[in-house]
């Protein structure tokens, strides 16, 4: 078993992930609210957004010929 604060059941990140699961948070606004509620650091906030956000804004590639 890995002993790390990340995997500690009482860590703020674990509490935030449980909250996200229980409340079906999947948009950027609700995930930012979760990060604020659980006082997550920027790295953990970015993690939950990357893993749980379903409605991401997509940007076209720079080399997209339709943009020229």
mmCIF file of the N, C-alpha and C atoms, coordinates in Angstrom:
data_MODEL
# 
_entry.id   MODEL 
# 
loop_
_atom_site.group_PDB 
_atom_site.id 
_atom_site.type_symbol 
_atom_site.label_atom_id 
_atom_site.label_alt_id 
_atom_site.label_comp_id 
_atom_site.label_asym_id 
_atom_site.label_entity_id 
_atom_site.label_seq_id 
_atom_site.pdbx_PDB_ins_code 
_atom_site.Cartn_x 
_atom_site.Cartn_y 
_atom_site.Cartn_z 
_atom_site.occupancy 
_atom_site.B_iso_or_equiv 
_atom_site.pdbx_formal_charge 
_atom_site.auth_seq_id 
_atom_site.auth_comp_id 
_atom_site.auth_asym_id 
_atom_site.auth_atom_id 
_atom_site.pdbx_PDB_model_num 
ATOM 1   N N  . UNK A 1 1  ? 0.838   -1.182 0.000   1.00 0.00 ? 1  UNK A N  1 
ATOM 2   C CA . UNK A 1 1  ? 0.000   0.000  0.000   1.00 0.00 ? 1  UNK A CA 1 
ATOM 3   C C  . UNK A 1 1  ? 0.881   1.243  0.000   1.00 0.00 ? 1  UNK A C  1 
ATOM 4   N N  . UNK A 1 2  ? 0.505   2.229  -0.794  1.00 0.00 ? 2  UNK A N  1 
ATOM 5   C CA . UNK A 1 2  ? 1.270   3.462  -0.889  1.00 0.00 ? 2  UNK A CA 1 
ATOM 6   C C  . UNK A 1 2  ? 0.863   4.388  0.245   1.00 0.00 ? 2  UNK A C  1 
ATOM 7   N N  . UNK A 1 3  ? 1.858   4.878  0.981   1.00 0.00 ? 3  UNK A N  1 
ATOM 8   C CA . UNK A 1 3  ? 1.546   5.820  2.047   1.00 0.00 ? 3  UNK A CA 1 
ATOM 9   C C  . UNK A 1 3  ? 1.853   7.223  1.541   1.00 0.00 ? 3  UNK A C  1 
ATOM 10  N N  . UNK A 1 4  ? 0.815   7.933  1.179   1.00 0.00 ? 4  UNK A N  1 
ATOM 11  C CA . UNK A 1 4  ? 0.950   9.270  0.635   1.00 0.00 ? 4  UNK A CA 1 
ATOM 12  C C  . UNK A 1 4  ? -0.272  10.071 1.036   1.00 0.00 ? 4  UNK A C  1 
ATOM 13  N N  . UNK A 1 5  ? -0.099  11.372 1.175   1.00 0.00 ? 5  UNK A N  1 
ATOM 14  C CA . UNK A 1 5  ? -1.246  12.212 1.512   1.00 0.00 ? 5  UNK A CA 1 
ATOM 15  C C  . UNK A 1 5  ? -2.302  12.133 0.429   1.00 0.00 ? 5  UNK A C  1 
ATOM 16  N N  . UNK A 1 6  ? -1.873  11.928 -0.836  1.00 0.00 ? 6  UNK A N  1 
ATOM 17  C CA . UNK A 1 6  ? -2.825  11.832 -1.939  1.00 0.00 ? 6  UNK A CA 1 
ATOM 18  C C  . UNK A 1 6  ? -3.810  10.700 -1.716  1.00 0.00 ? 6  UNK A C  1 
ATOM 19  N N  . UNK A 1 7  ? -3.341  9.592  -1.212  1.00 0.00 ? 7  UNK A N  1 
ATOM 20  C CA . UNK A 1 7  ? -4.189  8.423  -1.028  1.00 0.00 ? 7  UNK A CA 1 
ATOM 21  C C  . UNK A 1 7  ? -4.804  8.349  0.358   1.00 0.00 ? 7  UNK A C  1 
ATOM 22  N N  . UNK A 1 8  ? -4.495  9.290  1.223   1.00 0.00 ? 8  UNK A N  1 
ATOM 23  C CA . UNK A 1 8  ? -5.063  9.306  2.564   1.00 0.00 ? 8  UNK A CA 1 
ATOM 24  C C  . UNK A 1 8  ? -6.560  9.584  2.479   1.00 0.00 ? 8  UNK A C  1 
ATOM 25  N N  . UNK A 1 9  ? -7.378  8.741  3.085   1.00 0.00 ? 9  UNK A N  1 
ATOM 26  C CA . UNK A 1 9  ? -8.829  8.933  3.006   1.00 0.00 ? 9  UNK A CA 1 
ATOM 27  C C  . UNK A 1 9  ? -9.291  10.275 3.570   1.00 0.00 ? 9  UNK A C  1 
ATOM 28  N N  . UNK A 1 10 ? -8.495  10.870 4.436   1.00 0.00 ? 10 UNK A N  1 
ATOM 29  C CA . UNK A 1 10 ? -8.887  12.136 5.038   1.00 0.00 ? 10 UNK A CA 1 
ATOM 30  C C  . UNK A 1 10 ? -8.343  13.356 4.326   1.00 0.00 ? 10 UNK A C  1 
ATOM 31  N N  . UNK A 1 11 ? -7.598  13.173 3.234   1.00 0.00 ? 11 UNK A N  1 
ATOM 32  C CA . UNK A 1 11 ? -7.024  14.331 2.543   1.00 0.00 ? 11 UNK A CA 1 
ATOM 33  C C  . UNK A 1 11 ? -8.135  15.142 1.874   1.00 0.00 ? 11 UNK A C  1 
ATOM 34  N N  . UNK A 1 12 ? -7.860  16.418 1.687   1.00 0.00 ? 12 UNK A N  1 
ATOM 35  C CA . UNK A 1 12 ? -8.843  17.297 1.059   1.00 0.00 ? 12 UNK A CA 1 
ATOM 36  C C  . UNK A 1 12 ? -9.140  16.860 -0.374  1.00 0.00 ? 12 UNK A C  1 
ATOM 37  N N  . UNK A 1 13 ? -8.128  16.389 -1.079  1.00 0.00 ? 13 UNK A N  1 
ATOM 38  C CA . UNK A 1 13 ? -8.357  15.926 -2.448  1.00 0.00 ? 13 UNK A CA 1 
ATOM 39  C C  . UNK A 1 13 ? -9.292  14.723 -2.468  1.00 0.00 ? 13 UNK A C  1 
ATOM 40  N N  . UNK A 1 14 ? -9.091  13.782 -1.582  1.00 0.00 ? 14 UNK A N  1 
ATOM 41  C CA . UNK A 1 14 ? -9.977  12.606 -1.528  1.00 0.00 ? 14 UNK A CA 1 
ATOM 42  C C  . UNK A 1 14 ? -11.398 13.009 -1.156  1.00 0.00 ? 14 UNK A C  1 
ATOM 43  N N  . UNK A 1 15 ? -11.523 13.951 -0.233  1.00 0.00 ? 15 UNK A N  1 
ATOM 44  C CA . UNK A 1 15 ? -12.857 14.443 0.140   1.00 0.00 ? 15 UNK A CA 1 
ATOM 45  C C  . UNK A 1 15 ? -13.520 15.132 -1.052  1.00 0.00 ? 15 UNK A C  1 
ATOM 46  N N  . UNK A 1 16 ? -12.730 15.894 -1.800  1.00 0.00 ? 16 UNK A N  1 
ATOM 47  C CA . UNK A 1 16 ? -13.265 16.583 -2.971  1.00 0.00 ? 16 UNK A CA 1 
ATOM 48  C C  . UNK A 1 16 ? -13.721 15.584 -4.036  1.00 0.00 ? 16 UNK A C  1 
ATOM 49  N N  . UNK A 1 17 ? -12.937 14.549 -4.261  1.00 0.00 ? 17 UNK A N  1 
ATOM 50  C CA . UNK A 1 17 ? -13.300 13.531 -5.256  1.00 0.00 ? 17 UNK A CA 1 
ATOM 51  C C  . UNK A 1 17 ? -14.576 12.808 -4.843  1.00 0.00 ? 17 UNK A C  1 
ATOM 52  N N  . UNK A 1 18 ? -14.704 12.499 -3.575  1.00 0.00 ? 18 UNK A N  1 
ATOM 53  C CA . UNK A 1 18 ? -15.943 11.869 -3.098  1.00 0.00 ? 18 UNK A CA 1 
ATOM 54  C C  . UNK A 1 18 ? -17.138 12.809 -3.314  1.00 0.00 ? 18 UNK A C  1 
ATOM 55  N N  . UNK A 1 19 ? -16.958 14.081 -3.017  1.00 0.00 ? 19 UNK A N  1 
ATOM 56  C CA . UNK A 1 19 ? -18.022 15.069 -3.206  1.00 0.00 ? 19 UNK A CA 1 
ATOM 57  C C  . UNK A 1 19 ? -18.409 15.150 -4.684  1.00 0.00 ? 19 UNK A C  1 
ATOM 58  N N  . UNK A 1 20 ? -17.412 15.191 -5.560  1.00 0.00 ? 20 UNK A N  1 
ATOM 59  C CA . UNK A 1 20 ? -17.673 15.236 -7.006  1.00 0.00 ? 20 UNK A CA 1 
ATOM 60  C C  . UNK A 1 20 ? -18.501 14.024 -7.433  1.00 0.00 ? 20 UNK A C  1 
ATOM 61  N N  . UNK A 1 21 ? -18.136 12.869 -6.930  1.00 0.00 ? 21 UNK A N  1 
ATOM 62  C CA . UNK A 1 21 ? -18.857 11.637 -7.266  1.00 0.00 ? 21 UNK A CA 1 
ATOM 63  C C  . UNK A 1 21 ? -20.283 11.657 -6.728  1.00 0.00 ? 21 UNK A C  1 
ATOM 64  N N  . UNK A 1 22 ? -20.429 12.060 -5.490  1.00 0.00 ? 22 UNK A N  1 
ATOM 65  C CA . UNK A 1 22 ? -21.756 12.076 -4.858  1.00 0.00 ? 22 UNK A CA 1 
ATOM 66  C C  . UNK A 1 22 ? -22.695 13.096 -5.483  1.00 0.00 ? 22 UNK A C  1 
ATOM 67  N N  . UNK A 1 23 ? -22.151 14.229 -5.942  1.00 0.00 ? 23 UNK A N  1 
ATOM 68  C CA . UNK A 1 23 ? -22.980 15.311 -6.462  1.00 0.00 ? 23 UNK A CA 1 
ATOM 69  C C  . UNK A 1 23 ? -22.932 15.438 -7.983  1.00 0.00 ? 23 UNK A C  1 
ATOM 70  N N  . UNK A 1 24 ? -22.290 14.484 -8.646  1.00 0.00 ? 24 UNK A N  1 
ATOM 71  C CA . UNK A 1 24 ? -22.241 14.432 -10.116 1.00 0.00 ? 24 UNK A CA 1 
ATOM 72  C C  . UNK A 1 24 ? -21.754 15.744 -10.732 1.00 0.00 ? 24 UNK A C  1 
ATOM 73  N N  . UNK A 1 25 ? -20.675 16.281 -10.189 1.00 0.00 ? 25 UNK A N  1 
ATOM 74  C CA . UNK A 1 25 ? -20.082 17.514 -10.719 1.00 0.00 ? 25 UNK A CA 1 
ATOM 75  C C  . UNK A 1 25 ? -19.273 17.173 -11.963 1.00 0.00 ? 25 UNK A C  1 
ATOM 76  N N  . UNK A 1 26 ? -19.592 17.832 -13.073 1.00 0.00 ? 26 UNK A N  1 
ATOM 77  C CA . UNK A 1 26 ? -18.843 17.542 -14.293 1.00 0.00 ? 26 UNK A CA 1 
ATOM 78  C C  . UNK A 1 26 ? -18.634 18.762 -15.183 1.00 0.00 ? 26 UNK A C  1 
ATOM 79  N N  . UNK A 1 27 ? -18.951 19.948 -14.674 1.00 0.00 ? 27 UNK A N  1 
ATOM 80  C CA . UNK A 1 27 ? -18.698 21.146 -15.460 1.00 0.00 ? 27 UNK A CA 1 
ATOM 81  C C  . UNK A 1 27 ? -17.687 22.032 -14.730 1.00 0.00 ? 27 UNK A C  1 
ATOM 82  N N  . UNK A 1 28 ? -17.081 22.925 -15.463 1.00 0.00 ? 28 UNK A N  1 
ATOM 83  C CA . UNK A 1 28 ? -15.975 23.721 -14.935 1.00 0.00 ? 28 UNK A CA 1 
ATOM 84  C C  . UNK A 1 28 ? -16.398 24.556 -13.733 1.00 0.00 ? 28 UNK A C  1 
ATOM 85  N N  . UNK A 1 29 ? -17.581 25.109 -13.757 1.00 0.00 ? 29 UNK A N  1 
ATOM 86  C CA . UNK A 1 29 ? -18.032 25.950 -12.637 1.00 0.00 ? 29 UNK A CA 1 
ATOM 87  C C  . UNK A 1 29 ? -18.188 25.144 -11.355 1.00 0.00 ? 29 UNK A C  1 
ATOM 88  N N  . UNK A 1 30 ? -18.848 24.006 -11.436 1.00 0.00 ? 30 UNK A N  1 
ATOM 89  C CA . UNK A 1 30 ? -19.046 23.203 -10.226 1.00 0.00 ? 30 UNK A CA 1 
ATOM 90  C C  . UNK A 1 30 ? -17.719 22.639 -9.714  1.00 0.00 ? 30 UNK A C  1 
ATOM 91  N N  . UNK A 1 31 ? -16.804 22.313 -10.619 1.00 0.00 ? 31 UNK A N  1 
ATOM 92  C CA . UNK A 1 31 ? -15.503 21.801 -10.183 1.00 0.00 ? 31 UNK A CA 1 
ATOM 93  C C  . UNK A 1 31 ? -14.669 22.898 -9.526  1.00 0.00 ? 31 UNK A C  1 
ATOM 94  N N  . UNK A 1 32 ? -14.759 24.115 -10.021 1.00 0.00 ? 32 UNK A N  1 
ATOM 95  C CA . UNK A 1 32 ? -14.080 25.223 -9.359  1.00 0.00 ? 32 UNK A CA 1 
ATOM 96  C C  . UNK A 1 32 ? -14.696 25.493 -7.992  1.00 0.00 ? 32 UNK A C  1 
ATOM 97  N N  . UNK A 1 33 ? -16.007 25.346 -7.866  1.00 0.00 ? 33 UNK A N  1 
ATOM 98  C CA . UNK A 1 33 ? -16.667 25.491 -6.565  1.00 0.00 ? 33 UNK A CA 1 
ATOM 99  C C  . UNK A 1 33 ? -16.180 24.420 -5.583  1.00 0.00 ? 33 UNK A C  1 
ATOM 100 N N  . UNK A 1 34 ? -16.011 23.200 -6.081  1.00 0.00 ? 34 UNK A N  1 
ATOM 101 C CA . UNK A 1 34 ? -15.495 22.110 -5.241  1.00 0.00 ? 34 UNK A CA 1 
ATOM 102 C C  . UNK A 1 34 ? -14.074 22.435 -4.778  1.00 0.00 ? 34 UNK A C  1 
ATOM 103 N N  . UNK A 1 35 ? -13.257 22.927 -5.683  1.00 0.00 ? 35 UNK A N  1 
ATOM 104 C CA . UNK A 1 35 ? -11.881 23.287 -5.332  1.00 0.00 ? 35 UNK A CA 1 
ATOM 105 C C  . UNK A 1 35 ? -11.863 24.358 -4.246  1.00 0.00 ? 35 UNK A C  1 
ATOM 106 N N  . UNK A 1 36 ? -12.760 25.324 -4.351  1.00 0.00 ? 36 UNK A N  1 
ATOM 107 C CA . UNK A 1 36 ? -12.856 26.377 -3.335  1.00 0.00 ? 36 UNK A CA 1 
ATOM 108 C C  . UNK A 1 36 ? -13.371 25.806 -2.015  1.00 0.00 ? 36 UNK A C  1 
ATOM 109 N N  . UNK A 1 37 ? -14.413 24.984 -2.091  1.00 0.00 ? 37 UNK A N  1 
ATOM 110 C CA . UNK A 1 37 ? -15.015 24.395 -0.881  1.00 0.00 ? 37 UNK A CA 1 
ATOM 111 C C  . UNK A 1 37 ? -13.997 23.587 -0.079  1.00 0.00 ? 37 UNK A C  1 
ATOM 112 N N  . UNK A 1 38 ? -13.148 22.849 -0.771  1.00 0.00 ? 38 UNK A N  1 
ATOM 113 C CA . UNK A 1 38 ? -12.181 21.983 -0.089  1.00 0.00 ? 38 UNK A CA 1 
ATOM 114 C C  . UNK A 1 38 ? -10.781 22.595 -0.023  1.00 0.00 ? 38 UNK A C  1 
ATOM 115 N N  . UNK A 1 39 ? -10.657 23.863 -0.407  1.00 0.00 ? 39 UNK A N  1 
ATOM 116 C CA . UNK A 1 39 ? -9.403  24.606 -0.309  1.00 0.00 ? 39 UNK A CA 1 
ATOM 117 C C  . UNK A 1 39 ? -8.250  23.843 -0.968  1.00 0.00 ? 39 UNK A C  1 
ATOM 118 N N  . UNK A 1 40 ? -8.501  23.398 -2.212  1.00 0.00 ? 40 UNK A N  1 
ATOM 119 C CA . UNK A 1 40 ? -7.476  22.651 -2.933  1.00 0.00 ? 40 UNK A CA 1 
ATOM 120 C C  . UNK A 1 40 ? -6.387  23.585 -3.451  1.00 0.00 ? 40 UNK A C  1 
ATOM 121 N N  . UNK A 1 41 ? -5.175  23.079 -3.510  1.00 0.00 ? 41 UNK A N  1 
ATOM 122 C CA . UNK A 1 41 ? -4.092  23.865 -4.086  1.00 0.00 ? 41 UNK A CA 1 
ATOM 123 C C  . UNK A 1 41 ? -4.257  23.854 -5.615  1.00 0.00 ? 41 UNK A C  1 
ATOM 124 N N  . UNK A 1 42 ? -3.571  24.759 -6.322  1.00 0.00 ? 42 UNK A N  1 
ATOM 125 C CA . UNK A 1 42 ? -3.745  24.842 -7.785  1.00 0.00 ? 42 UNK A CA 1 
ATOM 126 C C  . UNK A 1 42 ? -3.483  23.527 -8.522  1.00 0.00 ? 42 UNK A C  1 
ATOM 127 N N  . UNK A 1 43 ? -2.514  22.759 -8.078  1.00 0.00 ? 43 UNK A N  1 
ATOM 128 C CA . UNK A 1 43 ? -2.216  21.479 -8.739  1.00 0.00 ? 43 UNK A CA 1 
ATOM 129 C C  . UNK A 1 43 ? -3.388  20.508 -8.594  1.00 0.00 ? 43 UNK A C  1 
ATOM 130 N N  . UNK A 1 44 ? -3.969  20.416 -7.397  1.00 0.00 ? 44 UNK A N  1 
ATOM 131 C CA . UNK A 1 44 ? -5.106  19.520 -7.185  1.00 0.00 ? 44 UNK A CA 1 
ATOM 132 C C  . UNK A 1 44 ? -6.344  20.017 -7.927  1.00 0.00 ? 44 UNK A C  1 
ATOM 133 N N  . UNK A 1 45 ? -6.523  21.336 -7.987  1.00 0.00 ? 45 UNK A N  1 
ATOM 134 C CA . UNK A 1 45 ? -7.641  21.898 -8.729  1.00 0.00 ? 45 UNK A CA 1 
ATOM 135 C C  . UNK A 1 45 ? -7.522  21.539 -10.214 1.00 0.00 ? 45 UNK A C  1 
ATOM 136 N N  . UNK A 1 46 ? -6.341  21.681 -10.760 1.00 0.00 ? 46 UNK A N  1 
ATOM 137 C CA . UNK A 1 46 ? -6.116  21.326 -12.162 1.00 0.00 ? 46 UNK A CA 1 
ATOM 138 C C  . UNK A 1 46 ? -6.376  19.838 -12.389 1.00 0.00 ? 46 UNK A C  1 
ATOM 139 N N  . UNK A 1 47 ? -5.981  19.013 -11.440 1.00 0.00 ? 47 UNK A N  1 
ATOM 140 C CA . UNK A 1 47 ? -6.195  17.573 -11.537 1.00 0.00 ? 47 UNK A CA 1 
ATOM 141 C C  . UNK A 1 47 ? -7.686  17.243 -11.641 1.00 0.00 ? 47 UNK A C  1 
ATOM 142 N N  . UNK A 1 48 ? -8.500  17.802 -10.743 1.00 0.00 ? 48 UNK A N  1 
ATOM 143 C CA . UNK A 1 48 ? -9.932  17.458 -10.789 1.00 0.00 ? 48 UNK A CA 1 
ATOM 144 C C  . UNK A 1 48 ? -10.581 17.996 -12.059 1.00 0.00 ? 48 UNK A C  1 
ATOM 145 N N  . UNK A 1 49 ? -10.133 19.146 -12.546 1.00 0.00 ? 49 UNK A N  1 
ATOM 146 C CA . UNK A 1 49 ? -10.701 19.677 -13.786 1.00 0.00 ? 49 UNK A CA 1 
ATOM 147 C C  . UNK A 1 49 ? -10.347 18.774 -14.962 1.00 0.00 ? 49 UNK A C  1 
ATOM 148 N N  . UNK A 1 50 ? -9.089  18.352 -15.034 1.00 0.00 ? 50 UNK A N  1 
ATOM 149 C CA . UNK A 1 50 ? -8.670  17.478 -16.143 1.00 0.00 ? 50 UNK A CA 1 
ATOM 150 C C  . UNK A 1 50 ? -9.356  16.121 -16.099 1.00 0.00 ? 50 UNK A C  1 
ATOM 151 N N  . UNK A 1 51 ? -9.587  15.592 -14.919 1.00 0.00 ? 51 UNK A N  1 
ATOM 152 C CA . UNK A 1 51 ? -10.145 14.241 -14.800 1.00 0.00 ? 51 UNK A CA 1 
ATOM 153 C C  . UNK A 1 51 ? -11.671 14.199 -14.847 1.00 0.00 ? 51 UNK A C  1 
ATOM 154 N N  . UNK A 1 52 ? -12.353 15.255 -14.393 1.00 0.00 ? 52 UNK A N  1 
ATOM 155 C CA . UNK A 1 52 ? -13.797 15.170 -14.224 1.00 0.00 ? 52 UNK A CA 1 
ATOM 156 C C  . UNK A 1 52 ? -14.611 16.110 -15.102 1.00 0.00 ? 52 UNK A C  1 
ATOM 157 N N  . UNK A 1 53 ? -13.977 17.091 -15.743 1.00 0.00 ? 53 UNK A N  1 
ATOM 158 C CA . UNK A 1 53 ? -14.729 18.045 -16.553 1.00 0.00 ? 53 UNK A CA 1 
ATOM 159 C C  . UNK A 1 53 ? -15.123 17.408 -17.880 1.00 0.00 ? 53 UNK A C  1 
ATOM 160 N N  . UNK A 1 54 ? -16.402 17.367 -18.162 1.00 0.00 ? 54 UNK A N  1 
ATOM 161 C CA . UNK A 1 54 ? -16.899 16.771 -19.395 1.00 0.00 ? 54 UNK A CA 1 
ATOM 162 C C  . UNK A 1 54 ? -17.175 17.838 -20.461 1.00 0.00 ? 54 UNK A C  1 
ATOM 163 N N  . UNK A 1 55 ? -17.405 19.076 -20.049 1.00 0.00 ? 55 UNK A N  1 
ATOM 164 C CA . UNK A 1 55 ? -17.764 20.142 -20.990 1.00 0.00 ? 55 UNK A CA 1 
ATOM 165 C C  . UNK A 1 55 ? -16.593 21.095 -21.144 1.00 0.00 ? 55 UNK A C  1 
ATOM 166 N N  . UNK A 1 56 ? -15.539 20.626 -21.770 1.00 0.00 ? 56 UNK A N  1 
ATOM 167 C CA . UNK A 1 56 ? -14.350 21.446 -21.984 1.00 0.00 ? 56 UNK A CA 1 
ATOM 168 C C  . UNK A 1 56 ? -14.478 22.238 -23.263 1.00 0.00 ? 56 UNK A C  1 
ATOM 169 N N  . UNK A 1 57 ? -13.971 23.434 -23.215 1.00 0.00 ? 57 UNK A N  1 
ATOM 170 C CA . UNK A 1 57 ? -13.891 24.224 -24.440 1.00 0.00 ? 57 UNK A CA 1 
ATOM 171 C C  . UNK A 1 57 ? -12.710 23.695 -25.240 1.00 0.00 ? 57 UNK A C  1 
ATOM 172 N N  . UNK A 1 58 ? -12.923 23.480 -26.499 1.00 0.00 ? 58 UNK A N  1 
ATOM 173 C CA . UNK A 1 58 ? -11.832 22.985 -27.338 1.00 0.00 ? 58 UNK A CA 1 
ATOM 174 C C  . UNK A 1 58 ? -11.378 24.111 -28.244 1.00 0.00 ? 58 UNK A C  1 
ATOM 175 N N  . UNK A 1 59 ? -10.091 24.209 -28.432 1.00 0.00 ? 59 UNK A N  1 
ATOM 176 C CA . UNK A 1 59 ? -9.518  25.214 -29.305 1.00 0.00 ? 59 UNK A CA 1 
ATOM 177 C C  . UNK A 1 59 ? -8.964  24.517 -30.539 1.00 0.00 ? 59 UNK A C  1 
ATOM 178 N N  . UNK A 1 60 ? -9.143  25.128 -31.692 1.00 0.00 ? 60 UNK A N  1 
ATOM 179 C CA . UNK A 1 60 ? -8.601  24.506 -32.918 1.00 0.00 ? 60 UNK A CA 1 
ATOM 180 C C  . UNK A 1 60 ? -7.087  24.545 -32.903 1.00 0.00 ? 60 UNK A C  1 
ATOM 181 N N  . UNK A 1 61 ? -6.503  23.627 -33.615 1.00 0.00 ? 61 UNK A N  1 
ATOM 182 C CA . UNK A 1 61 ? -5.047  23.585 -33.727 1.00 0.00 ? 61 UNK A CA 1 
ATOM 183 C C  . UNK A 1 61 ? -4.562  24.815 -34.480 1.00 0.00 ? 61 UNK A C  1 
ATOM 184 N N  . UNK A 1 62 ? -3.357  25.247 -34.177 1.00 0.00 ? 62 UNK A N  1 
ATOM 185 C CA . UNK A 1 62 ? -2.779  26.419 -34.816 1.00 0.00 ? 62 UNK A CA 1 
ATOM 186 C C  . UNK A 1 62 ? -2.631  26.214 -36.318 1.00 0.00 ? 62 UNK A C  1 
ATOM 187 N N  . UNK A 1 63 ? -2.330  25.014 -36.725 1.00 0.00 ? 63 UNK A N  1 
ATOM 188 C CA . UNK A 1 63 ? -2.110  24.713 -38.143 1.00 0.00 ? 63 UNK A CA 1 
ATOM 189 C C  . UNK A 1 63 ? -3.406  24.389 -38.892 1.00 0.00 ? 63 UNK A C  1 
ATOM 190 N N  . UNK A 1 64 ? -4.529  24.688 -38.297 1.00 0.00 ? 64 UNK A N  1 
ATOM 191 C CA . UNK A 1 64 ? -5.826  24.397 -38.925 1.00 0.00 ? 64 UNK A CA 1 
ATOM 192 C C  . UNK A 1 64 ? -5.976  25.236 -40.194 1.00 0.00 ? 64 UNK A C  1 
ATOM 193 N N  . UNK A 1 65 ? -6.103  24.615 -41.390 1.00 0.00 ? 65 UNK A N  1 
ATOM 194 C CA . UNK A 1 65 ? -6.179  25.354 -42.644 1.00 0.00 ? 65 UNK A CA 1 
ATOM 195 C C  . UNK A 1 65 ? -7.436  26.224 -42.750 1.00 0.00 ? 65 UNK A C  1 
ATOM 196 N N  . UNK A 1 66 ? -8.492  25.900 -42.005 1.00 0.00 ? 66 UNK A N  1 
ATOM 197 C CA . UNK A 1 66 ? -9.719  26.680 -42.061 1.00 0.00 ? 66 UNK A CA 1 
ATOM 198 C C  . UNK A 1 66 ? -9.575  28.047 -41.401 1.00 0.00 ? 66 UNK A C  1 
ATOM 199 N N  . UNK A 1 67 ? -8.529  28.218 -40.605 1.00 0.00 ? 67 UNK A N  1 
ATOM 200 C CA . UNK A 1 67 ? -8.322  29.480 -39.914 1.00 0.00 ? 67 UNK A CA 1 
ATOM 201 C C  . UNK A 1 67 ? -7.550  30.486 -40.748 1.00 0.00 ? 67 UNK A C  1 
ATOM 202 N N  . UNK A 1 68 ? -7.001  30.042 -41.861 1.00 0.00 ? 68 UNK A N  1 
ATOM 203 C CA . UNK A 1 68 ? -6.168  30.925 -42.699 1.00 0.00 ? 68 UNK A CA 1 
ATOM 204 C C  . UNK A 1 68 ? -6.988  31.622 -43.751 1.00 0.00 ? 68 UNK A C  1 
# 
